[in-house]
Amino acid sequence: MIFKVIGTTKINLMKTPNPKQMLVCLLSFVLFSSCLKQDLSRNTAFLVQQSWRFDVYGLDENNNGIIEEEENSMLSCEVDDRFTFMVSGSGFFERDKLSCSPMEPDIINFTWSFHNNETELAIFASPEKISQLDDNILEVYYMDVNSVGQPVKFIRRFRH
């Protein structure tokens, strides 16, 4: 045991917590942890679990819901870019080793939010419809017009 002498009195600095104190601490921890988990929706949990990287993006010219190689607009310098979402509704876009432009910053902060009962996700701009959000894939789209004036989807797919 460690003692400190104050005047002529020894004070014990290493008290063992009593069982009631330990139980209160444990219950407080469990209550605090469960409150945090209850506030997190399933989609939020998927979105914030780890950073996302571009898989593909582009106009779905043939309207089949898939970005084929010839429709993919992703540049090779974007392969290692990461999007990180925080529970608070903030996040950051981070360029890794491959930079598309030396003029652009390596890190760009953004805000994000769900809309329409978490069926849409807004990152940087207007909400985009969520077509898939799970442990491995985040896919969003918005409607656009192709070169001949037909409505098509602009699809962005991310993976961990």
PyMOL CGO cylinders between C-alpha atoms (Angstrom):
from pymol import cmd
from pymol.cgo import CYLINDER

trace = [
    CYLINDER, 0.00, 0.00, 0.00, 1.08, 3.55, -0.65, 0.3, 1, 1, 1, 1, 1, 1,
    CYLINDER, 1.08, 3.55, -0.65, 0.84, 6.02, 2.16, 0.3, 1, 1, 1, 1, 1, 1,
    CYLINDER, 0.84, 6.02, 2.16, 1.36, 9.76, 2.22, 0.3, 1, 1, 1, 1, 1, 1,
    CYLINDER, 1.36, 9.76, 2.22, 2.36, 11.45, 5.41, 0.3, 1, 1, 1, 1, 1, 1,
    CYLINDER, 2.36, 11.45, 5.41, 0.62, 14.73, 6.16, 0.3, 1, 1, 1, 1, 1, 1,
    CYLINDER, 0.62, 14.73, 6.16, 1.92, 16.13, 9.36, 0.3, 1, 1, 1, 1, 1, 1,
    CYLINDER, 1.92, 16.13, 9.36, 1.96, 13.14, 11.65, 0.3, 1, 1, 1, 1, 1, 1,
    CYLINDER, 1.96, 13.14, 11.65, -0.98, 11.34, 9.96, 0.3, 1, 1, 1, 1, 1, 1,
    CYLINDER, -0.98, 11.34, 9.96, -0.61, 8.62, 7.35, 0.3, 1, 1, 1, 1, 1, 1,
    CYLINDER, -0.61, 8.62, 7.35, -3.23, 8.63, 4.55, 0.3, 1, 1, 1, 1, 1, 1,
    CYLINDER, -3.23, 8.63, 4.55, -3.90, 5.51, 2.48, 0.3, 1, 1, 1, 1, 1, 1,
    CYLINDER, -3.90, 5.51, 2.48, -3.84, 6.55, -1.23, 0.3, 1, 1, 1, 1, 1, 1,
    CYLINDER, -3.84, 6.55, -1.23, -4.68, 3.10, -2.62, 0.3, 1, 1, 1, 1, 1, 1,
    CYLINDER, -4.68, 3.10, -2.62, -8.22, 2.43, -1.47, 0.3, 1, 1, 1, 1, 1, 1,
    CYLINDER, -8.22, 2.43, -1.47, -9.97, -0.59, -2.85, 0.3, 1, 1, 1, 1, 1, 1,
    CYLINDER, -9.97, -0.59, -2.85, -13.36, 0.38, -4.29, 0.3, 1, 1, 1, 1, 1, 1,
    CYLINDER, -13.36, 0.38, -4.29, -16.27, -1.17, -2.48, 0.3, 1, 1, 1, 1, 1, 1,
    CYLINDER, -16.27, -1.17, -2.48, -18.70, -3.44, -4.35, 0.3, 1, 1, 1, 1, 1, 1,
    CYLINDER, -18.70, -3.44, -4.35, -21.43, -0.76, -4.44, 0.3, 1, 1, 1, 1, 1, 1,
    CYLINDER, -21.43, -0.76, -4.44, -19.08, 1.70, -6.23, 0.3, 1, 1, 1, 1, 1, 1,
    CYLINDER, -19.08, 1.70, -6.23, -18.06, -0.96, -8.72, 0.3, 1, 1, 1, 1, 1, 1,
    CYLINDER, -18.06, -0.96, -8.72, -21.70, -1.87, -9.43, 0.3, 1, 1, 1, 1, 1, 1,
    CYLINDER, -21.70, -1.87, -9.43, -22.67, 1.79, -9.96, 0.3, 1, 1, 1, 1, 1, 1,
    CYLINDER, -22.67, 1.79, -9.96, -19.76, 2.26, -12.38, 0.3, 1, 1, 1, 1, 1, 1,
    CYLINDER, -19.76, 2.26, -12.38, -20.64, -0.90, -14.29, 0.3, 1, 1, 1, 1, 1, 1,
    CYLINDER, -20.64, -0.90, -14.29, -24.34, -0.01, -14.55, 0.3, 1, 1, 1, 1, 1, 1,
    CYLINDER, -24.34, -0.01, -14.55, -23.49, 3.53, -15.66, 0.3, 1, 1, 1, 1, 1, 1,
    CYLINDER, -23.49, 3.53, -15.66, -21.23, 2.18, -18.39, 0.3, 1, 1, 1, 1, 1, 1,
    CYLINDER, -21.23, 2.18, -18.39, -23.88, -0.28, -19.62, 0.3, 1, 1, 1, 1, 1, 1,
    CYLINDER, -23.88, -0.28, -19.62, -26.59, 2.40, -19.59, 0.3, 1, 1, 1, 1, 1, 1,
    CYLINDER, -26.59, 2.40, -19.59, -24.37, 4.88, -21.44, 0.3, 1, 1, 1, 1, 1, 1,
    CYLINDER, -24.37, 4.88, -21.44, -23.37, 2.28, -24.04, 0.3, 1, 1, 1, 1, 1, 1,
    CYLINDER, -23.37, 2.28, -24.04, -26.92, 1.14, -24.67, 0.3, 1, 1, 1, 1, 1, 1,
    CYLINDER, -26.92, 1.14, -24.67, -28.12, 4.74, -25.10, 0.3, 1, 1, 1, 1, 1, 1,
    CYLINDER, -28.12, 4.74, -25.10, -25.48, 5.33, -27.76, 0.3, 1, 1, 1, 1, 1, 1,
    CYLINDER, -25.48, 5.33, -27.76, -26.44, 2.17, -29.65, 0.3, 1, 1, 1, 1, 1, 1,
    CYLINDER, -26.44, 2.17, -29.65, -30.18, 2.93, -29.58, 0.3, 1, 1, 1, 1, 1, 1,
    CYLINDER, -30.18, 2.93, -29.58, -29.69, 6.32, -31.23, 0.3, 1, 1, 1, 1, 1, 1,
    CYLINDER, -29.69, 6.32, -31.23, -27.85, 4.81, -34.20, 0.3, 1, 1, 1, 1, 1, 1,
    CYLINDER, -27.85, 4.81, -34.20, -30.06, 3.70, -37.09, 0.3, 1, 1, 1, 1, 1, 1,
    CYLINDER, -30.06, 3.70, -37.09, -29.13, 0.66, -39.13, 0.3, 1, 1, 1, 1, 1, 1,
    CYLINDER, -29.13, 0.66, -39.13, -28.21, 2.82, -42.16, 0.3, 1, 1, 1, 1, 1, 1,
    CYLINDER, -28.21, 2.82, -42.16, -26.08, 5.13, -40.02, 0.3, 1, 1, 1, 1, 1, 1,
    CYLINDER, -26.08, 5.13, -40.02, -24.28, 2.14, -38.52, 0.3, 1, 1, 1, 1, 1, 1,
    CYLINDER, -24.28, 2.14, -38.52, -23.49, 0.82, -42.02, 0.3, 1, 1, 1, 1, 1, 1,
    CYLINDER, -23.49, 0.82, -42.02, -22.39, 4.24, -43.24, 0.3, 1, 1, 1, 1, 1, 1,
    CYLINDER, -22.39, 4.24, -43.24, -20.02, 5.08, -40.37, 0.3, 1, 1, 1, 1, 1, 1,
    CYLINDER, -20.02, 5.08, -40.37, -18.50, 1.65, -39.69, 0.3, 1, 1, 1, 1, 1, 1,
    CYLINDER, -18.50, 1.65, -39.69, -15.42, 2.33, -41.86, 0.3, 1, 1, 1, 1, 1, 1,
    CYLINDER, -15.42, 2.33, -41.86, -14.26, 4.44, -44.80, 0.3, 1, 1, 1, 1, 1, 1,
    CYLINDER, -14.26, 4.44, -44.80, -15.66, 3.94, -48.30, 0.3, 1, 1, 1, 1, 1, 1,
    CYLINDER, -15.66, 3.94, -48.30, -13.76, 3.91, -51.62, 0.3, 1, 1, 1, 1, 1, 1,
    CYLINDER, -13.76, 3.91, -51.62, -15.13, 4.47, -55.10, 0.3, 1, 1, 1, 1, 1, 1,
    CYLINDER, -15.13, 4.47, -55.10, -15.90, 1.25, -56.94, 0.3, 1, 1, 1, 1, 1, 1,
    CYLINDER, -15.90, 1.25, -56.94, -17.49, 2.72, -60.08, 0.3, 1, 1, 1, 1, 1, 1,
    CYLINDER, -17.49, 2.72, -60.08, -19.53, 5.72, -61.14, 0.3, 1, 1, 1, 1, 1, 1,
    CYLINDER, -19.53, 5.72, -61.14, -21.07, 7.01, -64.33, 0.3, 1, 1, 1, 1, 1, 1,
    CYLINDER, -21.07, 7.01, -64.33, -24.20, 7.34, -66.45, 0.3, 1, 1, 1, 1, 1, 1,
    CYLINDER, -24.20, 7.34, -66.45, -26.13, 4.11, -66.89, 0.3, 1, 1, 1, 1, 1, 1,
    CYLINDER, -26.13, 4.11, -66.89, -26.63, 4.75, -70.63, 0.3, 1, 1, 1, 1, 1, 1,
    CYLINDER, -26.63, 4.75, -70.63, -28.48, 1.47, -71.31, 0.3, 1, 1, 1, 1, 1, 1,
    CYLINDER, -28.48, 1.47, -71.31, -30.71, 1.78, -68.20, 0.3, 1, 1, 1, 1, 1, 1,
    CYLINDER, -30.71, 1.78, -68.20, -29.90, -1.70, -66.87, 0.3, 1, 1, 1, 1, 1, 1,
    CYLINDER, -29.90, -1.70, -66.87, -28.96, -0.47, -63.37, 0.3, 1, 1, 1, 1, 1, 1,
    CYLINDER, -28.96, -0.47, -63.37, -25.30, -1.47, -63.78, 0.3, 1, 1, 1, 1, 1, 1,
    CYLINDER, -25.30, -1.47, -63.78, -22.28, 0.63, -64.70, 0.3, 1, 1, 1, 1, 1, 1,
    CYLINDER, -22.28, 0.63, -64.70, -20.44, -1.36, -67.35, 0.3, 1, 1, 1, 1, 1, 1,
    CYLINDER, -20.44, -1.36, -67.35, -16.78, -0.66, -68.14, 0.3, 1, 1, 1, 1, 1, 1,
    CYLINDER, -16.78, -0.66, -68.14, -17.63, 1.64, -71.06, 0.3, 1, 1, 1, 1, 1, 1,
    CYLINDER, -17.63, 1.64, -71.06, -20.00, 3.65, -68.80, 0.3, 1, 1, 1, 1, 1, 1,
    CYLINDER, -20.00, 3.65, -68.80, -17.52, 3.96, -65.92, 0.3, 1, 1, 1, 1, 1, 1,
    CYLINDER, -17.52, 3.96, -65.92, -16.31, 7.56, -65.51, 0.3, 1, 1, 1, 1, 1, 1,
    CYLINDER, -16.31, 7.56, -65.51, -13.98, 6.80, -62.61, 0.3, 1, 1, 1, 1, 1, 1,
    CYLINDER, -13.98, 6.80, -62.61, -10.40, 7.92, -63.13, 0.3, 1, 1, 1, 1, 1, 1,
    CYLINDER, -10.40, 7.92, -63.13, -7.45, 5.77, -62.07, 0.3, 1, 1, 1, 1, 1, 1,
    CYLINDER, -7.45, 5.77, -62.07, -6.35, 8.55, -59.69, 0.3, 1, 1, 1, 1, 1, 1,
    CYLINDER, -6.35, 8.55, -59.69, -9.66, 8.15, -57.77, 0.3, 1, 1, 1, 1, 1, 1,
    CYLINDER, -9.66, 8.15, -57.77, -9.20, 4.47, -56.91, 0.3, 1, 1, 1, 1, 1, 1,
    CYLINDER, -9.20, 4.47, -56.91, -7.56, 5.19, -53.56, 0.3, 1, 1, 1, 1, 1, 1,
    CYLINDER, -7.56, 5.19, -53.56, -9.78, 8.13, -52.51, 0.3, 1, 1, 1, 1, 1, 1,
    CYLINDER, -9.78, 8.13, -52.51, -11.74, 7.59, -49.28, 0.3, 1, 1, 1, 1, 1, 1,
    CYLINDER, -11.74, 7.59, -49.28, -14.98, 8.95, -47.87, 0.3, 1, 1, 1, 1, 1, 1,
    CYLINDER, -14.98, 8.95, -47.87, -15.28, 8.76, -44.09, 0.3, 1, 1, 1, 1, 1, 1,
    CYLINDER, -15.28, 8.76, -44.09, -18.65, 9.44, -42.45, 0.3, 1, 1, 1, 1, 1, 1,
    CYLINDER, -18.65, 9.44, -42.45, -19.02, 10.39, -38.78, 0.3, 1, 1, 1, 1, 1, 1,
    CYLINDER, -19.02, 10.39, -38.78, -22.10, 9.78, -36.62, 0.3, 1, 1, 1, 1, 1, 1,
    CYLINDER, -22.10, 9.78, -36.62, -22.36, 13.56, -36.10, 0.3, 1, 1, 1, 1, 1, 1,
    CYLINDER, -22.36, 13.56, -36.10, -23.30, 14.18, -39.76, 0.3, 1, 1, 1, 1, 1, 1,
    CYLINDER, -23.30, 14.18, -39.76, -19.86, 15.39, -40.73, 0.3, 1, 1, 1, 1, 1, 1,
    CYLINDER, -19.86, 15.39, -40.73, -17.22, 13.59, -42.71, 0.3, 1, 1, 1, 1, 1, 1,
    CYLINDER, -17.22, 13.59, -42.71, -14.17, 14.01, -44.84, 0.3, 1, 1, 1, 1, 1, 1,
    CYLINDER, -14.17, 14.01, -44.84, -13.04, 13.09, -48.32, 0.3, 1, 1, 1, 1, 1, 1,
    CYLINDER, -13.04, 13.09, -48.32, -9.38, 12.10, -48.41, 0.3, 1, 1, 1, 1, 1, 1,
    CYLINDER, -9.38, 12.10, -48.41, -7.14, 11.73, -51.42, 0.3, 1, 1, 1, 1, 1, 1,
    CYLINDER, -7.14, 11.73, -51.42, -4.45, 9.14, -50.94, 0.3, 1, 1, 1, 1, 1, 1,
    CYLINDER, -4.45, 9.14, -50.94, -1.26, 8.74, -52.96, 0.3, 1, 1, 1, 1, 1, 1,
    CYLINDER, -1.26, 8.74, -52.96, -2.83, 9.13, -56.42, 0.3, 1, 1, 1, 1, 1, 1,
    CYLINDER, -2.83, 9.13, -56.42, -3.93, 12.75, -56.87, 0.3, 1, 1, 1, 1, 1, 1,
    CYLINDER, -3.93, 12.75, -56.87, -5.96, 13.83, -59.89, 0.3, 1, 1, 1, 1, 1, 1,
    CYLINDER, -5.96, 13.83, -59.89, -4.96, 17.46, -59.45, 0.3, 1, 1, 1, 1, 1, 1,
    CYLINDER, -4.96, 17.46, -59.45, -2.15, 18.97, -57.37, 0.3, 1, 1, 1, 1, 1, 1,
    CYLINDER, -2.15, 18.97, -57.37, -4.31, 22.09, -56.95, 0.3, 1, 1, 1, 1, 1, 1,
    CYLINDER, -4.31, 22.09, -56.95, -7.02, 20.29, -54.95, 0.3, 1, 1, 1, 1, 1, 1,
    CYLINDER, -7.02, 20.29, -54.95, -6.60, 19.78, -51.20, 0.3, 1, 1, 1, 1, 1, 1,
    CYLINDER, -6.60, 19.78, -51.20, -5.83, 16.29, -49.90, 0.3, 1, 1, 1, 1, 1, 1,
    CYLINDER, -5.83, 16.29, -49.90, -8.69, 16.45, -47.38, 0.3, 1, 1, 1, 1, 1, 1,
    CYLINDER, -8.69, 16.45, -47.38, -12.11, 18.04, -47.91, 0.3, 1, 1, 1, 1, 1, 1,
    CYLINDER, -12.11, 18.04, -47.91, -14.62, 18.21, -45.06, 0.3, 1, 1, 1, 1, 1, 1,
    CYLINDER, -14.62, 18.21, -45.06, -18.28, 17.67, -45.82, 0.3, 1, 1, 1, 1, 1, 1,
    CYLINDER, -18.28, 17.67, -45.82, -21.63, 17.23, -44.14, 0.3, 1, 1, 1, 1, 1, 1,
    CYLINDER, -21.63, 17.23, -44.14, -24.02, 14.41, -44.89, 0.3, 1, 1, 1, 1, 1, 1,
    CYLINDER, -24.02, 14.41, -44.89, -27.62, 13.63, -44.03, 0.3, 1, 1, 1, 1, 1, 1,
    CYLINDER, -27.62, 13.63, -44.03, -30.33, 11.11, -44.73, 0.3, 1, 1, 1, 1, 1, 1,
    CYLINDER, -30.33, 11.11, -44.73, -33.64, 12.22, -46.25, 0.3, 1, 1, 1, 1, 1, 1,
    CYLINDER, -33.64, 12.22, -46.25, -37.07, 10.65, -46.88, 0.3, 1, 1, 1, 1, 1, 1,
    CYLINDER, -37.07, 10.65, -46.88, -36.93, 8.00, -44.16, 0.3, 1, 1, 1, 1, 1, 1,
    CYLINDER, -36.93, 8.00, -44.16, -33.27, 7.24, -44.92, 0.3, 1, 1, 1, 1, 1, 1,
    CYLINDER, -33.27, 7.24, -44.92, -33.99, 6.30, -48.54, 0.3, 1, 1, 1, 1, 1, 1,
    CYLINDER, -33.99, 6.30, -48.54, -31.83, 9.21, -49.77, 0.3, 1, 1, 1, 1, 1, 1,
    CYLINDER, -31.83, 9.21, -49.77, -28.34, 10.38, -48.83, 0.3, 1, 1, 1, 1, 1, 1,
    CYLINDER, -28.34, 10.38, -48.83, -26.99, 13.90, -49.30, 0.3, 1, 1, 1, 1, 1, 1,
    CYLINDER, -26.99, 13.90, -49.30, -23.20, 14.27, -49.52, 0.3, 1, 1, 1, 1, 1, 1,
    CYLINDER, -23.20, 14.27, -49.52, -21.86, 17.68, -50.59, 0.3, 1, 1, 1, 1, 1, 1,
    CYLINDER, -21.86, 17.68, -50.59, -25.05, 18.46, -52.55, 0.3, 1, 1, 1, 1, 1, 1,
    CYLINDER, -25.05, 18.46, -52.55, -28.63, 17.35, -53.23, 0.3, 1, 1, 1, 1, 1, 1,
    CYLINDER, -28.63, 17.35, -53.23, -29.90, 14.04, -51.88, 0.3, 1, 1, 1, 1, 1, 1,
    CYLINDER, -29.90, 14.04, -51.88, -29.35, 10.95, -54.02, 0.3, 1, 1, 1, 1, 1, 1,
    CYLINDER, -29.35, 10.95, -54.02, -31.52, 7.85, -53.84, 0.3, 1, 1, 1, 1, 1, 1,
    CYLINDER, -31.52, 7.85, -53.84, -29.98, 4.89, -52.02, 0.3, 1, 1, 1, 1, 1, 1,
    CYLINDER, -29.98, 4.89, -52.02, -30.21, 1.71, -54.07, 0.3, 1, 1, 1, 1, 1, 1,
    CYLINDER, -30.21, 1.71, -54.07, -28.00, -0.33, -51.70, 0.3, 1, 1, 1, 1, 1, 1,
    CYLINDER, -28.00, -0.33, -51.70, -26.44, 0.23, -48.29, 0.3, 1, 1, 1, 1, 1, 1,
    CYLINDER, -26.44, 0.23, -48.29, -25.05, -2.71, -46.35, 0.3, 1, 1, 1, 1, 1, 1,
    CYLINDER, -25.05, -2.71, -46.35, -21.81, -3.96, -44.77, 0.3, 1, 1, 1, 1, 1, 1,
    CYLINDER, -21.81, -3.96, -44.77, -19.91, -3.84, -48.07, 0.3, 1, 1, 1, 1, 1, 1,
    CYLINDER, -19.91, -3.84, -48.07, -21.67, -1.63, -50.62, 0.3, 1, 1, 1, 1, 1, 1,
    CYLINDER, -21.67, -1.63, -50.62, -23.01, 1.91, -50.71, 0.3, 1, 1, 1, 1, 1, 1,
    CYLINDER, -23.01, 1.91, -50.71, -24.74, 2.68, -54.00, 0.3, 1, 1, 1, 1, 1, 1,
    CYLINDER, -24.74, 2.68, -54.00, -26.58, 5.92, -54.70, 0.3, 1, 1, 1, 1, 1, 1,
    CYLINDER, -26.58, 5.92, -54.70, -28.00, 7.46, -57.86, 0.3, 1, 1, 1, 1, 1, 1,
    CYLINDER, -28.00, 7.46, -57.86, -29.76, 10.49, -59.25, 0.3, 1, 1, 1, 1, 1, 1,
    CYLINDER, -29.76, 10.49, -59.25, -31.63, 10.92, -62.48, 0.3, 1, 1, 1, 1, 1, 1,
    CYLINDER, -31.63, 10.92, -62.48, -29.95, 12.71, -65.40, 0.3, 1, 1, 1, 1, 1, 1,
    CYLINDER, -29.95, 12.71, -65.40, -30.28, 12.87, -69.17, 0.3, 1, 1, 1, 1, 1, 1,
    CYLINDER, -30.28, 12.87, -69.17, -28.01, 11.07, -71.65, 0.3, 1, 1, 1, 1, 1, 1,
    CYLINDER, -28.01, 11.07, -71.65, -26.60, 12.45, -74.90, 0.3, 1, 1, 1, 1, 1, 1,
    CYLINDER, -26.60, 12.45, -74.90, -29.84, 11.80, -76.81, 0.3, 1, 1, 1, 1, 1, 1,
    CYLINDER, -29.84, 11.80, -76.81, -32.11, 13.33, -74.19, 0.3, 1, 1, 1, 1, 1, 1,
    CYLINDER, -32.11, 13.33, -74.19, -33.31, 10.12, -72.52, 0.3, 1, 1, 1, 1, 1, 1,
    CYLINDER, -33.31, 10.12, -72.52, -33.60, 9.89, -68.73, 0.3, 1, 1, 1, 1, 1, 1,
    CYLINDER, -33.60, 9.89, -68.73, -30.79, 7.80, -67.21, 0.3, 1, 1, 1, 1, 1, 1,
    CYLINDER, -30.79, 7.80, -67.21, -29.32, 7.21, -63.78, 0.3, 1, 1, 1, 1, 1, 1,
    CYLINDER, -29.32, 7.21, -63.78, -25.99, 8.58, -62.65, 0.3, 1, 1, 1, 1, 1, 1,
    CYLINDER, -25.99, 8.58, -62.65, -24.81, 5.81, -60.32, 0.3, 1, 1, 1, 1, 1, 1,
    CYLINDER, -24.81, 5.81, -60.32, -22.04, 5.97, -57.72, 0.3, 1, 1, 1, 1, 1, 1,
    CYLINDER, -22.04, 5.97, -57.72, -21.00, 2.75, -56.00, 0.3, 1, 1, 1, 1, 1, 1,
    CYLINDER, -21.00, 2.75, -56.00, -18.57, 2.60, -53.07, 0.3, 1, 1, 1, 1, 1, 1,
    CYLINDER, -18.57, 2.60, -53.07, -17.01, -0.36, -51.28, 0.3, 1, 1, 1, 1, 1, 1,
    CYLINDER, -17.01, -0.36, -51.28, -14.99, -0.79, -48.09, 0.3, 1, 1, 1, 1, 1, 1,
]
cmd.load_cgo(trace, "trace")
